[in-house]
Amino acid sequence: MSPLPSQARTVIIGGGVIGCSIAYHLAREGREDIVVLERSKLTCGTTWHAAGLVRRLRPSATLTKLINYSIDLYGELERETGQATGWTQTGSLTLATNPDRVTNIKRQVSLGRAFGLEAEVVGAARAKELWPLIEVDDVIGAVWSPFDGRVNPSDVALALSKGAKARGVEIFEDTRVTGLQKKGGRISGVEIGDHVIETDEVVIACGLWSREVASMAGAHMPLYACEHFYILTKPLPEVQALGKGAHLPTLNDQDAFLYARDDVEGLLVGCFEPHAKGLPLDRLPADFSFDLLDEDWDHFMPMMENALRRIPALEQAEVRMLLNGPESFTLDSQFMLGESPEVPGLFLMGGMNSTGIALAGGAGKAMAEWIIAGEPTMELNEADIRRFSPEMNVLGALEARIPEVLCRHYDNPYPGRSMDTARGQRRSPIHTGLVAAGARFEARGGWERAVHFGGEAAHLPLSFGVPAWREQVRCEVAACRDGAAILDQSAFGKIWVAGPDACAFLNRLCTAEMDIAIGRIAYTQILNARGGVESDLTVQRHDSDNYLLIVGAGEVVRDLKRMRETKRAFRVEFTDVTSGYAILGLAGAQALAVLQATTNSPVPDLKRFHFAPVEIGLARGWAGRLSFTGEEGFELYIPSDMAMAAHEALAAAGASHAGLFASSSLRIESGFRAFGHELTPGTTPFEAGLGAFAAFGTGFVGEDALKEHQPERRIVSILFDDADAIPIHDEPIYLDGRVVGQITSAAWSYRFGRSVALAMVKAPLDRLSAQDVVDGFEVEIACTRFTAKASIKPAKESFG
């Protein structure tokens, strides 16, 4: 082995399938001077004992695209490198034993069709033909995906590493990283004992150990490990009878928490069991490598009983081993990648949530492109590491939540579903008041957010159909329109910007003109260099050198990162004050009367998008004349220590409460865009219909990309014709038999008595521009098409 270099352009820590994929794709894109460091041997850790299943149909567009790329790559690698990947197209079979599971797998089939993926909904008899060893007396439906398959995980990693080395990547095994160095806050070096590799950028992709390695540089990477089990049997006559070289499809029996495939003439049967076991890393020896954890038959037996029920041939099988290997998971069951918000030049990828082999090719390519371009080159919001704030990297929260993530891996993704563990981490200053009012909370980004006020009785059972909360939310929507409803928006981020260059700095950062009058509020976006939307926010000017940014609850980390990157020579300081203030929305026709009833001081007569000081009972704050519901109302900004006093005064004056489900219904009717749905880093303001808020000539980031931009797709409002249509998100939209777009947000409209949605469509833009309403659209929901109409205008204006 050649000696360790003293310098490298890029150092990748981790020689598993993820690290090898990033190295391969960086080199394939022409990046030179790349070094991979592996603490033991390539593929050790998690890669070598992965089951190797690759299934195309996934619950989101991003995951589906990444896995499709992976499959194509795995088929090509052997031709390129001479190293087999073990790619075998076996197809996959997903069973359903209850109606909701049928709906869920049909939803995935519909999403797959938007990308040209072939899948077939079949009955129990056909499922039995495809997998002769299974019992199907309780199966009421299944999905057959003929183009899925499997690989040998170690061989994939070795093929990627071979392809990387052929392009000049240096790989060093038995090389343990002991520290990371920074200069001026940016990553600058990697320590291996007394040796230092000076570098421009570091990529951490070392699986179980990623969180600990990231902490060497002061970066947050909220991951935690769990034990993961599967059995391997000795050869079974029923499998041998398939014939030499023949394979069963991959089997997914999610209602029984199981997956299975044939393996060396026997079977591999694994699980995502309901009572998962977390794994503190201090239980692993320092040299843990190609090792396994102890067998635990007592823990696995309930899953074994499910497997015996589904595959009776297992009763005669001799178990070769119960494999127990560690895997790392994230708080929200989505993997993470991107540049560390805390440490420029440090890139992080991990928490693959048992999909690392399927995602490795596509995710490695996405990460490599991000490193080279300095920005994501595709839609990666759901995986973007900037969704996690440092507050979410609390070990106690990870220890509590991550085992639940594993055990709910196969849950149906119902609307209204929420995790039960690690709750109450971040609470609004008026949390106790919301509890007293009967709030039902969901954990979102660490915050407890009130979704409605009907309590448990109005929330369960969860369903893909008419939800239990529909009538409760009807009352809340009515209050937001005709009464005065409190909407707790305290989870929104708040960032003070101050300094003599505050206006110039914000004109560079934001699309709208920031040289506004004191007491004004500007609605604006923050863009990337390609003109995509990085954040959606309002900006208040409090004096000549002092502004307050109000940003989405999940946008604080990414906005602060953008601000640090933009600051440069500007004489400006900015401070995250999210926890210092509550924001209470007060929506409805009676909002002004209720607000006035709380105080003897006159409430200012505010024009829209203006703010002024206000007293609310015993509290003092300021009120802005705007509402995310699209109805009349205010946003009230109150120091956290006085928020409960303000809440009590509003309630005593007759205000009721409304939650996120009500505000979502109203904002979609009003055509208001939301970040992460209609607004993403791959969506431009013109595509979103927000071009009017771009002040050309101010030099904002992304301005050059927009000057000649002609949108080839647009956000539109959708109204369904049939009240039985209940979309959620991502459903494909058809016109004249071809896919023209997807739903981005959807909710029940109490105004129309039908579902309403926002969607991104690429046709027919000419008719949509010329006509108020365009008919003839169809939206596919769980393999059923529903007719709908569309408009560029908000639903409440165009369909009223």
Disulfide bonds with the S-S distance in Angstrom:
none
